[in-house]
Amino acid sequence: MIPLARRLQELAPSATLEVLNAAAARRARGLEVVDLGPGEPDYPTPEPIRAAAIEALDQGFTHYTPAGGTRELRAAIADNVNRRYGSAYPAAEVVVGAGAKQVLFNIFQVLLDPGDEVVLAAPYWVSFPAMIETAGGRVAAVLGRAEDNFTVHAAPLLERVGPKTRAVVINSPCNPTGAVMPPAELERLVDGLAGRPVLLISDECYEPFVYDGAPVSAAQYAGRARERMLVAYSFSKSYAMTGWRIGYGIGPRHLIDAMINLQSHSTSNPNSIAQQAALAALNGSQQSVTEMVAEFKQRRRLAMERLGRISALTCVEPAGAFYLFVGVGKLLGGELRDDVAFAARLLEQDGVAVVPGTPFGCPGFIRLSYATSRELLLRGLDLLDQFAKRYQASR
């Protein structure tokens, strides 16, 4: 067997995609699956966005574009962010990628040398450690406290910054917890990194999914931190465009140029049709986003009410995103040795797909998505209740 590169020998598959595959395998056997695992809205891409893609096809917009995205889309992105957050980014400080995932992967590739350190707020998105380690970096995770709703605070992150730190990574609203970093804490973090050769990377893929108050972005502090901040956004969640693979990053010109250079040697430009669809999404009505967020807020309420009646589980109401991060520690032990075993048995025995908390850097929890119909959401929570009672009785 031809050996793999050392940097990939310990690279685990994405935990969320593993759940997707396990659920698909169960369905292929003709068994019921109530899928609370996926991190994507159950909405279709809005019609005007689809229409723009069809028009692009009809007009023959099917050739290469500049590697970092079309001039029109990069300008529209800069205008959109500047209008909402009072920043002054030029189009040249925008890169468009095949999803925000590519943007984030690329920033670590152009930023890190072997042995460099990245301070990472935890619980974290499952792909962050893999991205950092693949680039030769080391993760310095700072775990939030469940009793504090997993709120990200500036002080613990700043305390962890050392001589080898190249970046601090935050994700707000957070996947998996739904926590939203308070504006005052975000401002403290921005100011606390002033004068240090450390990049703030702010993953804001769930930006519009904030249920109390207005969305907050690191971009609103660009006036004092533009040269030391990279902000990543996505069309996937906001416009139900997960399969279109289109996202973008805004940051210092030299880093953006380096990311575009790297991208030109890997995937080249993002999909041309998806770029035209994304342009229509930005320039069109935002009513579909408003309606989706309002519906998810109602689903959050329903889910929290139902979970509140399962005594063996704990959960804090999330302020954003569309996940519930549920504590299952009271049920662990014996057959359910950890949260990974919990999730596997829940799917095997009751047909409910969830993601264990360990890959998010937080054992003893599971992540449930409420980006599904109310009917399936409540069905899944009923089955989870049944599962919990069965193991609670056997303890």
C-alpha positions as CSV (number, residue, x, y, z in Angstrom):
1,M,0.0,0.0,0.0
2,I,1.3,3.5,-0.9
3,P,1.7,5.4,2.4
4,L,-0.1,8.7,3.0
5,A,1.6,11.9,3.8
6,R,2.4,12.1,7.5
7,R,0.2,15.2,7.9
8,L,-2.9,13.2,6.7
9,Q,-2.3,10.0,8.6
10,E,-4.2,11.2,11.7
11,L,-6.8,13.3,9.8
12,A,-10.2,12.1,10.8
13,P,-13.2,12.5,8.5
14,S,-15.7,15.3,9.2
15,A,-17.9,14.2,12.1
16,T,-21.0,15.9,10.5
17,L,-20.4,14.1,7.2
18,E,-20.0,10.8,9.0
19,V,-23.4,11.3,10.5
20,L,-24.8,12.1,7.1
21,N,-23.3,8.9,5.7
22,A,-24.5,6.8,8.6
23,A,-28.1,8.1,8.2
24,A,-28.0,7.5,4.4
25,A,-26.8,3.9,5.0
26,R,-29.7,3.3,7.4
27,R,-32.2,4.7,4.9
28,A,-30.7,2.4,2.2
29,R,-31.8,-0.5,4.4
30,G,-35.4,0.8,4.4
31,L,-35.3,2.0,8.0
32,E,-36.7,5.3,9.4
33,V,-34.3,8.1,10.0
34,V,-35.2,11.3,11.7
35,D,-32.2,13.4,10.8
36,L,-31.3,16.1,13.3
37,G,-27.7,16.1,12.2
38,P,-27.4,18.3,9.1
39,G,-26.2,21.8,9.3
40,E,-28.3,23.2,6.5
41,P,-31.7,24.9,6.2
42,D,-34.6,22.7,5.0
43,Y,-35.6,25.6,2.7
44,P,-35.2,25.6,-1.1
45,T,-32.9,28.2,-2.6
46,P,-35.2,31.3,-3.2
47,E,-36.7,31.5,-6.7
48,P,-35.0,34.8,-7.8
49,I,-31.6,33.3,-7.0
50,R,-32.4,30.1,-9.0
51,A,-33.6,32.3,-11.8
52,A,-30.4,34.3,-11.9
53,A,-28.5,31.0,-12.3
54,I,-30.7,29.9,-15.2
55,E,-30.2,33.3,-16.8
56,A,-26.4,32.9,-16.4
57,L,-26.6,29.5,-18.1
58,D,-28.7,30.9,-21.0
59,Q,-26.3,33.7,-21.5
60,G,-23.3,31.4,-21.6
61,F,-21.7,32.5,-18.4
62,T,-19.9,29.2,-18.1
63,H,-16.3,30.0,-18.5
64,Y,-13.4,30.8,-16.2
65,T,-13.7,33.9,-14.0
66,P,-10.9,35.6,-12.0
67,A,-9.6,33.1,-9.4
68,G,-10.8,35.2,-6.5
69,G,-14.3,35.9,-7.9
70,T,-15.8,38.2,-10.4
71,R,-15.2,41.9,-10.1
72,E,-19.0,42.5,-9.8
73,L,-19.5,40.0,-7.0
74,R,-16.5,41.2,-5.0
75,A,-17.7,44.8,-5.3
76,A,-21.2,43.9,-4.2
77,I,-19.9,41.9,-1.2
78,A,-17.8,44.9,-0.1
79,D,-20.7,47.3,-0.6
80,N,-23.0,45.0,1.4
81,V,-20.7,44.6,4.4
82,N,-19.8,48.3,4.4
83,R,-23.4,49.3,4.3
84,R,-24.4,47.0,7.2
85,Y,-21.4,47.5,9.4
86,G,-20.0,50.9,8.6
87,S,-16.7,49.6,7.3
88,A,-14.8,50.8,4.2
89,Y,-13.5,47.6,2.6
90,P,-12.6,47.9,-1.1
91,A,-13.4,45.0,-3.5
92,A,-9.7,44.2,-3.6
93,E,-9.9,43.0,0.0
94,V,-12.6,40.4,-0.8
95,V,-12.0,36.8,-1.9
96,V,-14.8,34.5,-3.1
97,G,-14.3,30.8,-2.6
98,A,-16.0,27.4,-3.0
99,G,-17.8,27.9,0.3
100,A,-16.6,29.7,3.4
101,K,-14.9,26.4,4.2
102,Q,-12.4,26.9,1.4
103,V,-11.8,30.5,2.5
104,L,-11.0,29.3,6.0
105,F,-8.8,26.5,4.8
106,N,-6.9,28.9,2.6
107,I,-6.2,31.4,5.4
108,F,-4.5,28.8,7.5
109,Q,-2.5,27.6,4.5
110,V,-1.1,31.1,3.8
111,L,-0.7,32.1,7.5
112,L,0.9,29.2,9.3
113,D,4.3,27.6,9.3
114,P,5.0,24.3,11.1
115,G,4.8,24.8,14.9
116,D,2.7,28.0,14.8
117,E,-0.1,28.1,17.2
118,V,-3.8,29.0,16.8
119,V,-5.9,29.9,19.8
120,L,-9.4,28.4,19.1
121,A,-12.5,29.2,21.1
122,A,-14.3,25.9,22.0
123,P,-16.6,24.2,21.5
124,Y,-15.6,24.7,17.9
125,W,-16.6,23.8,14.4
126,V,-15.3,20.3,13.7
127,S,-13.2,21.2,10.7
128,F,-11.1,23.9,12.5
129,P,-8.5,21.6,14.1
130,A,-8.1,19.6,10.9
131,M,-7.6,22.8,8.9
132,I,-5.0,24.1,11.4
133,E,-3.1,20.9,11.7
134,T,-3.1,20.2,8.0
135,A,-1.3,23.6,7.6
136,G,1.3,22.6,10.1
137,G,-0.2,24.5,13.0
138,R,-1.1,23.5,16.6
139,V,-4.4,24.1,18.3
140,A,-4.6,25.8,21.6
141,A,-8.3,25.4,22.5
142,V,-10.0,27.5,25.2
143,L,-13.2,25.8,26.3
144,G,-16.1,27.9,27.3
145,R,-18.3,27.0,30.4
146,A,-21.6,25.2,30.0
147,E,-22.9,27.1,33.1
148,D,-22.1,30.3,31.3
149,N,-24.1,29.3,28.1
150,F,-20.7,28.6,26.4
151,T,-20.4,32.4,25.9
152,V,-17.0,33.4,24.4
153,H,-15.1,35.9,26.5
154,A,-12.1,37.9,25.4
155,A,-10.0,37.5,28.5
156,P,-9.3,33.7,28.4
157,L,-8.5,33.9,24.7
158,L,-6.1,36.8,25.2
159,E,-4.4,35.0,28.2
160,R,-3.7,32.0,25.9
161,V,-1.9,34.1,23.3
162,G,1.8,33.4,23.4
163,P,5.0,34.0,21.3
164,K,4.0,31.3,18.8
165,T,0.4,32.4,18.3
166,R,-0.4,33.5,14.8
167,A,-4.2,33.7,15.0
168,V,-7.2,33.7,17.3
169,V,-10.4,32.0,15.9
170,I,-13.9,32.8,17.0
171,N,-17.2,31.6,15.6
172,S,-20.3,33.6,16.3
173,P,-23.1,32.6,16.2
174,C,-21.4,29.4,17.1
175,N,-21.7,26.0,15.5
176,P,-22.4,23.8,17.6
177,T,-23.6,25.8,20.7
178,G,-25.6,28.7,19.1
179,A,-23.8,31.1,21.5
180,V,-23.4,34.6,20.3
181,M,-20.3,36.5,21.4
182,P,-21.5,39.7,23.2
183,P,-20.5,42.9,21.4
184,A,-18.5,44.2,24.4
185,E,-16.5,41.0,24.5
186,L,-15.8,41.1,20.7
187,E,-14.6,44.7,21.1
188,R,-12.4,43.7,24.0
189,L,-10.8,41.0,21.9
190,V,-10.2,43.3,19.0
191,D,-8.6,45.9,21.2
192,G,-6.7,43.3,23.2
193,L,-5.0,42.0,20.1
194,A,-3.8,45.5,19.1
195,G,-0.1,45.7,18.7
196,R,0.4,42.0,18.5
197,P,1.3,40.1,15.3
198,V,-1.8,38.0,15.7
199,L,-4.7,37.7,13.2
200,L,-8.3,37.6,14.4
201,I,-10.2,35.1,12.3
202,S,-14.0,35.6,12.8
203,D,-16.2,32.8,11.3
204,E,-19.6,34.4,10.8
205,C,-21.3,31.9,8.5
206,Y,-24.5,32.0,10.7
207,E,-24.5,35.8,10.8
208,P,-28.2,36.5,10.2
209,F,-29.4,33.8,12.6
210,V,-29.5,35.9,15.7
211,Y,-32.8,35.7,17.6
212,D,-32.6,38.6,20.1
213,G,-31.1,41.8,18.8
214,A,-29.2,42.6,15.6
215,P,-26.3,40.6,14.2
216,V,-22.9,41.7,15.2
217,S,-19.8,41.4,13.0
218,A,-16.1,41.9,13.6
219,A,-16.3,44.0,10.4
220,Q,-17.8,46.8,12.4
221,Y,-14.4,47.3,14.1
222,A,-12.5,47.4,10.8
223,G,-11.8,51.1,11.3
224,R,-9.3,50.2,14.0
225,A,-8.3,46.6,13.1
226,R,-8.6,46.1,9.4
227,E,-5.0,45.0,8.9
228,R,-5.2,42.3,11.5
229,M,-8.6,40.7,11.0
230,L,-10.1,38.2,8.5
231,V,-13.9,37.7,8.5
232,A,-15.5,34.8,6.7
233,Y,-19.1,34.7,5.6
234,S,-21.3,32.2,3.6
235,F,-24.2,32.2,1.3
236,S,-24.9,28.6,2.3
237,K,-27.0,29.2,5.4
238,S,-28.4,32.7,4.8
239,Y,-29.9,31.9,1.4
240,A,-30.3,28.1,1.6
241,M,-27.4,27.6,-0.9
242,T,-25.4,24.9,0.8
243,G,-24.9,22.9,-2.4
244,W,-23.9,25.9,-4.5
245,R,-20.6,26.1,-2.6
246,I,-20.1,29.8,-2.4
247,G,-18.7,31.9,0.4
248,Y,-16.3,34.8,0.9
249,G,-13.7,36.4,3.1
250,I,-12.8,40.0,3.8
251,G,-9.4,40.9,5.2
252,P,-6.0,42.6,4.7
253,R,-5.0,43.0,1.0
254,H,-1.7,41.0,1.3
255,L,-3.5,38.0,2.9
256,I,-6.4,38.2,0.4
257,D,-3.9,38.3,-2.5
258,A,-2.0,35.3,-1.0
259,M,-5.3,33.3,-0.7
260,I,-6.2,34.1,-4.3
261,N,-2.8,33.0,-5.4
262,L,-3.2,29.7,-3.5
263,Q,-6.7,29.3,-4.9
264,S,-5.5,29.8,-8.4
265,H,-3.3,26.7,-8.0
266,S,-6.0,24.5,-6.4
267,T,-9.6,25.0,-7.5
268,S,-9.1,28.2,-9.6
269,N,-12.3,30.3,-9.6
270,P,-15.4,29.4,-7.7
271,N,-18.3,28.2,-9.8
272,S,-19.3,30.8,-12.4
273,I,-23.0,30.1,-12.2
274,A,-23.0,30.1,-8.4
275,Q,-21.3,33.5,-8.4
276,Q,-24.1,35.0,-10.5
277,A,-26.7,33.4,-8.2
278,A,-24.8,34.9,-5.2
279,L,-24.8,38.3,-6.8
280,A,-28.6,38.1,-7.2
281,A,-28.9,37.0,-3.6
282,L,-27.1,40.1,-2.3
283,N,-28.8,42.6,-4.6
284,G,-32.3,41.2,-4.3
285,S,-35.0,41.2,-1.6
286,Q,-33.9,39.8,1.8
287,Q,-37.4,38.8,2.7
288,S,-36.6,35.1,2.4
289,V,-33.8,35.5,5.0
290,T,-36.1,37.4,7.4
291,E,-38.9,34.7,7.1
292,M,-36.5,31.8,7.6
293,V,-34.9,33.3,10.7
294,A,-38.4,34.0,12.1
295,E,-39.4,30.4,11.5
296,F,-36.2,29.0,13.1
297,K,-36.9,31.1,16.1
298,Q,-40.3,29.4,16.5
299,R,-38.7,26.0,16.0
300,R,-36.1,26.9,18.7
301,R,-39.0,27.6,21.1
302,L,-40.8,24.3,20.3
303,A,-37.6,22.3,20.7
304,M,-36.6,24.0,24.0
305,E,-40.1,23.3,25.4
306,R,-40.0,19.7,24.4
307,L,-36.4,19.2,25.7
308,G,-37.3,20.8,29.0
309,R,-39.5,17.7,29.7
310,I,-36.6,15.3,29.3
311,S,-35.2,15.3,32.8
312,A,-32.0,13.4,32.0
313,L,-30.8,16.0,29.5
314,T,-29.7,19.6,29.8
315,C,-29.7,22.4,27.3
316,V,-29.3,26.2,27.3
317,E,-31.4,28.1,24.9
318,P,-29.1,29.2,22.0
319,A,-29.0,32.8,21.0
320,G,-28.2,32.1,17.4
321,A,-27.5,29.6,14.6
322,F,-29.9,26.7,14.5
323,Y,-28.5,24.1,16.8
324,L,-29.2,22.8,20.3
325,F,-26.1,21.6,22.2
326,V,-27.5,19.1,24.6
327,G,-25.8,17.7,27.7
328,V,-26.1,13.9,28.0
329,G,-23.6,13.3,30.9
330,K,-26.3,12.0,33.2
331,L,-26.8,9.0,30.9
332,L,-23.2,8.1,30.1
333,G,-21.6,5.0,31.5
334,G,-21.9,1.3,30.8
335,E,-23.1,0.7,27.2
336,L,-23.2,4.5,26.6
337,R,-19.6,4.9,27.5
338,D,-19.4,8.4,25.9
339,D,-21.3,10.9,23.7
340,V,-20.0,9.1,20.5
341,A,-21.5,5.8,21.7
342,F,-24.7,7.7,22.7
343,A,-25.1,9.1,19.2
344,A,-24.4,5.8,17.5
345,R,-26.9,3.9,19.6
346,L,-29.5,6.6,19.2
347,L,-29.3,6.2,15.5
348,E,-29.1,2.4,15.6
349,Q,-32.0,1.8,18.0
350,D,-34.4,4.7,17.5
351,G,-33.4,6.1,14.1
352,V,-32.5,9.6,15.3
353,A,-29.3,11.1,13.7
354,V,-27.4,13.6,15.9
355,V,-23.7,14.7,16.1
356,P,-21.6,13.8,19.2
357,G,-20.0,16.7,21.1
358,T,-16.4,15.2,21.2
359,P,-15.5,16.3,17.6
360,F,-16.5,19.8,18.6
361,G,-14.0,19.7,21.5
362,C,-16.7,19.2,24.2
363,P,-17.3,15.6,25.3
364,G,-20.6,14.8,27.1
365,F,-22.8,16.7,24.6
366,I,-24.7,16.1,21.4
367,R,-25.7,18.6,18.7
368,L,-29.2,18.7,17.4
369,S,-30.2,20.7,14.4
370,Y,-33.6,22.4,14.3
371,A,-33.2,23.4,10.6
372,T,-35.9,20.8,9.8
373,S,-39.7,20.7,9.8
374,R,-41.6,21.1,13.0
375,E,-43.1,17.7,12.5
376,L,-39.7,15.9,12.2
377,L,-38.2,18.0,14.9
378,L,-40.8,17.0,17.5
379,R,-40.8,13.4,16.2
380,G,-37.0,13.3,16.8
381,L,-37.3,14.8,20.2
382,D,-40.0,12.3,21.2
383,L,-37.7,9.4,20.1
384,L,-34.8,11.0,22.0
385,D,-37.1,11.1,25.1
386,Q,-37.9,7.5,24.7
387,F,-34.2,6.6,24.3
388,A,-33.3,8.6,27.4
389,K,-36.0,7.1,29.6
390,R,-34.9,3.6,28.5
391,Y,-31.3,4.1,29.6
392,Q,-32.2,6.1,32.6
393,A,-34.4,3.2,33.9
394,S,-31.5,0.8,33.3
395,R,-29.0,2.7,35.4
